[in-house]
Amino acid sequence: MNPTPTRALFLLLFFSSLATAADFAQCLEDFKQDPSAVGGVDFHGQPVSPAQAVGLTYRTCTARCGTDSEPFNWRMFAQLFVTWLLPWLALLSQLPFGSDRVNDFVSG
């Protein structure tokens, strides 16, 4: 089997997703600049004016921003992973998981 067509397909899919990716932060900022816009919500999901909006309803978001997905941001994921998940894994790895109660008590 020749892997070249498979690689070409993956590259095509990767670059096509970048070309059609949505920028939801910019879409929200554009929404806030339009004083006649409707569909903005606050942190509790209650309708508010565009200047006070922190989010959009689903219907407004798909109408104004499109249905494309945002590209995966590896840098933000890595920062959140290191900040939140790794400390929990380090703490979990320090717990004694032995089956002998005497050795568990002594290890603590």
SULHUHU-V287164 format. One record per backbone hydrogen bond with DSSP energy under -1.0 kcal/mol. CO is the residue of the C=O (numbers start at 1). NH is the residue of the N-H. If there is no record, write none. Layout:
[[CO:NH] [CO:NH]]
This chain:
[[3:7] [4:8] [5:9] [6:10] [7:11] [8:12] [9:13] [10:14] [11:15] [12:16] [13:17] [14:18] [15:19] [16:20] [23:27] [24:28] [25:29] [26:30] [27:31] [28:32] [29:33] [31:34] [34:37] [39:57] [40:48] [41:54] [41:55] [42:45] [46:42] [49:52] [55:41] [57:61] [58:62] [59:63] [60:64] [61:65] [69:22] [73:77] [74:78] [75:79] [76:80] [77:81] [78:82] [79:83] [80:84] [81:86] [85:89] [86:90] [87:91] [88:92] [89:93] [92:95] [100:104] [101:105] [102:106] [103:107]]
